[in-house]
């Protein structure tokens, strides 16, 4: 029994050795560069896989790759954004090296539409929908602006700063006017009405009218 087991093991080793020698003769150093079809630019990090095996490699940043394969092996090239390419190693090679410049064509991938909602549940969506603050449309915005302008005009006709004082809008306008006047005369002397004949004429007329008399 032991003799038969030894004979079987010896035959298996012989067959494996013969098969290995045969495969060694079919080995090919397969290398090359992967480029684009339109501009011949290198395609980095392309996946190179041998069909029906767990062997493969990846091209470097410049698109170069190198892998040991067998004759008649089918090689698959794949990269994101490019169409897949299939290449078969010729079985008529007389040398154990084979080089290739593989061209990859751009591929447009149409992704399905994805809608992202900020509400994780229907209950939260219902509450948010009920409490939603709908923004004003163009017509409502115009109506509010017209109402504001009407109130401002009405207030300007009936409002007396001497009796009620200046409101926020009038104070802002006074500040802006003073700042603009200061910037207008920046770097030069501001005019002095002390020598202005028109200002003196207005002063004399107001004096004659009695504008400066004390009023009861």
C-alpha positions in Angstrom: 0.0 0.0 0.0 2.8 2.4 0.9 4.6 1.5 -2.4 1.5 2.3 -4.4 1.2 5.7 -2.6 4.8 6.5 -3.3 4.4 5.6 -7.0 1.3 7.9 -7.3 3.0 10.8 -5.6 6.0 10.4 -7.9 3.8 10.4 -11.0 2.1 13.5 -9.8 5.4 15.3 -9.2 6.6 14.3 -12.7 3.4 15.6 -14.3 3.6 18.9 -12.4 7.3 19.3 -13.3 6.5 18.6 -17.0 3.6 21.1 -16.9 5.7 23.7 -15.2 8.4 23.4 -17.8 5.8 23.8 -20.5 4.3 26.9 -18.9 7.8 28.4 -18.4 8.2 28.3 -22.1 5.0 30.2 -22.6 5.8 33.0 -20.1 6.0 36.5 -21.6 7.1 39.8 -20.0 4.2 42.0 -21.1 4.8 45.8 -20.7 3.7 49.0 -22.2 2.2 52.4 -21.8 -1.5 53.4 -21.6 -2.5 56.7 -23.3 -5.7 58.5 -24.3 -7.0 58.4 -27.8 -7.5 62.1 -28.3 -4.4 63.7 -26.8 -2.0 60.7 -26.2 -1.7 61.7 -22.6 -0.8 58.9 -20.1 -3.7 57.2 -18.2 -2.4 56.7 -14.7 -3.5 54.0 -12.3 -5.2 51.8 -14.9 -6.2 48.3 -13.8 -4.7 45.5 -15.8 -6.2 42.1 -15.1 -5.6 38.7 -16.6 -8.9 37.0 -17.4 -9.9 33.9 -15.3 -7.1 34.5 -12.9 -6.4 36.5 -9.8 -3.3 38.1 -11.3 -3.0 41.7 -12.4 -1.3 45.0 -11.9 -1.8 48.8 -12.0 -0.1 51.3 -14.3 1.9 54.1 -12.6 1.4 57.8 -12.8 2.9 57.9 -16.3 0.7 55.1 -17.6 3.5 52.5 -17.6 2.9 48.9 -16.6 4.7 45.5 -16.6 3.4 42.0 -15.8 4.4 38.4 -16.5 1.7 36.6 -18.5 1.3 33.5 -20.7 0.7 33.3 -24.4 -2.9 33.5 -25.4 -3.8 35.2 -22.1 -6.7 37.7 -22.3 -5.8 41.0 -20.7 -8.5 43.5 -19.5 -7.7 47.2 -19.2 -10.1 49.4 -17.2 -9.9 52.9 -15.8 -12.5 55.3 -14.5 -13.8 57.6 -17.3 -12.6 55.3 -20.1 -14.1 52.4 -22.0 -12.8 49.0 -21.1 -10.3 47.3 -23.6 -9.6 43.6 -24.1 -6.3 42.4 -25.5 -5.1 38.9 -26.2 -1.4 37.9 -26.1 -0.4 36.4 -29.4 0.6 32.8 -29.4 3.0 33.2 -32.3 5.7 35.1 -30.3 9.2 34.0 -30.8 10.6 35.9 -27.9 9.6 36.2 -24.2 8.9 39.9 -24.3 6.1 41.9 -25.7 5.5 45.7 -25.6 2.2 47.5 -26.3 1.0 51.1 -26.5 -2.7 50.7 -25.4 -5.1 53.5 -26.4 -8.1 54.2 -24.1 -11.2 56.1 -25.3 -13.1 58.5 -23.1 -16.4 57.1 -21.8 -19.3 59.3 -20.6 -21.0 57.7 -17.6 -24.6 58.8 -17.0 -25.5 58.6 -13.3 -29.0 58.2 -12.1 -30.6 61.2 -10.4 -30.2 61.4 -6.7 -32.5 63.6 -4.6 -31.3 64.5 -1.1 -33.8 65.7 1.4 -32.9 67.4 4.7 -35.6 65.5 6.6 -34.8 61.9 7.6 -38.4 60.9 8.3 -41.9 61.7 6.9 -43.0 63.0 10.3 -40.2 65.6 10.4 -41.0 66.6 6.8 -44.7 67.1 7.7 -43.8 69.3 10.6 -41.3 71.3 8.6 -43.9 71.7 5.8 -46.6 73.0 8.2 -44.2 75.5 9.8 -42.6 76.5 6.6 -42.1 80.3 6.2 -42.9 80.9 2.6 -40.9 83.9 1.3 -42.7 86.8 -0.4 -43.1 86.8 -4.1 -42.2 89.8 -6.3 -45.7 91.3 -6.1 -45.8 91.1 -2.3 -42.3 92.7 -2.1 -43.4 95.6 -4.3 -46.5 96.1 -2.2 -44.5 96.3 1.0 -42.0 98.7 -0.5 -44.8 101.0 -1.8 -46.4 101.0 1.6 -43.1 101.9 3.2 -42.5 104.7 0.8 -46.1 106.0 1.4 -45.6 106.1 5.1 -42.2 107.9 4.7 -43.7 110.5 2.4 -46.6 111.1 4.8 -44.3 111.4 7.7 -42.1 113.8 5.8 -45.0 116.2 5.3 -46.3 116.2 8.9 -43.2 115.5 10.8 -41.5 118.5 12.5 -37.9 117.8 13.7 -38.0 120.9 15.9 -40.9 119.6 17.9 -40.4 115.9 17.8 -36.7 115.6 17.2 -34.9 113.8 14.4 -35.7 110.2 13.9 -33.2 107.4 12.9 -33.5 108.0 9.2 -33.0 111.7 9.5 -30.0 111.2 11.8 -28.5 108.8 9.3 -29.0 111.2 6.4 -27.5 114.0 8.4 -24.4 111.9 9.2 -24.0 110.8 5.6 -24.3 114.4 4.3 -21.7 115.6 6.8 -19.3 112.8 6.0 -19.7 113.4 2.2 -19.1 117.1 2.7 -15.9 116.3 4.7 -14.6 113.9 2.0 -15.4 116.4 -0.7 -13.2 119.1 0.8 -10.5 116.6 1.9 -7.0 118.1 1.5 -8.2 121.6 1.1 -9.8 124.4 3.2 -13.5 124.4 3.5 -15.4 127.5 2.4 -16.1 130.2 5.1 -19.5 131.9 4.9 -18.2 134.8 7.0 -16.9 136.5 3.8 -19.8 135.2 1.6 -21.8 138.2 0.3 -24.9 136.1 -0.4 -24.9 134.7 3.2 -24.6 138.3 4.5 -27.5 139.4 2.2 -29.7 136.6 3.6 -28.7 137.5 7.1 -29.7 141.2 6.7 -33.0 140.3 5.1 -33.8 137.9 8.0 -32.9 140.7 10.4 -35.2 143.2 8.7 -38.0 140.7 8.8 -37.6 140.2 12.5 -36.7 136.6 12.3 -34.3 137.0 15.3 -36.8 138.7 17.6 -37.9 136.8 20.6 -41.2 135.2 20.1 -43.8 134.9 22.9 
